[in-house]
Amino acid sequence: MPINTVAPELDDVAESELRAERIVRMLDDPRTPPLRIVPDAELAAAQSAREARKSTSMALLKALRDNRPDNAAKIFGLKSTTDLRRAAPKAANDNAPVYPGIVSSRDFVAGFVPPDYHVDHVAQAGFIYSVTAMTGTGKTAVMLLIAALTALGGTLGDHEVRKGRVL
């Protein structure tokens, strides 16, 4: 993997010696990729190619910003904007929203299933809950109490706890 380095002229001798020591350490390191000296002509060609890509990108952005899709199509070598639209990929799904219109209240509540509570009005059966609080506030004690009330049946204050198996 070639690395191109250009060393600027150094004003201070001490700074140049320090930089030389760093380069020697870097070359001694087995993790350093191989270095390659690049001729000026090759470096200039790479820089001009990079500038050409940059100017093309800037022209495309300017054409899109100025709302000139014809110019954007020409940058891609297309004849018109219809070719540009044709070249654009189609969506992979057809998730068009389907609006049902006005629904009667009977149809609206037809599929309603009332909640099935494990602890009345607190925790529904069949859901996963997370109990979070600071350390030492009694999370484990509360969950052990709910587990015991589930195994034995009972109430937690005003809330009835459904009897069931505890793991």
QUIJO-V552767 format. One line per field, one symbol per residue. ss: DSSP state (H for helix, E for strand, - for the rest). phi: phi as a letter, one per 30 degrees, with the letter a starting at -180 (. if undefined). burial: 1 if it has 9 or more other C-alpha atoms within 8 Angstrom, else 0. A space follows every 50 residues. Layout:
ss=???
phi=???
burial=???
//
This chain:
ss=------------HHHHHHHHHHHHHHHH-----------HHHHHHHHHHH HHHHHHHHHHHHHHH---HHHHHHH-----HHHHHHH------------- ----HHHHHH------EEE---EE--------------HHHHHHHHHHHH HH-EEE--EEE------
phi=.dbcbbcddcdcddddddddddddddddddddddcbdcdedddddddddd ddddddddddddddddhcddddddddicdbddddddddddddbbdddcdd idcdddddcdcdcddcddcehbbddicccccbaddicjeddddddddddd dcilbciccdcddadbc
burial=00000000000000110000000000000000000000000010000000 00000100110011000110111110010110110000000000000000 00000001000000001111001100000000000000100000011111 10111100111110000
//
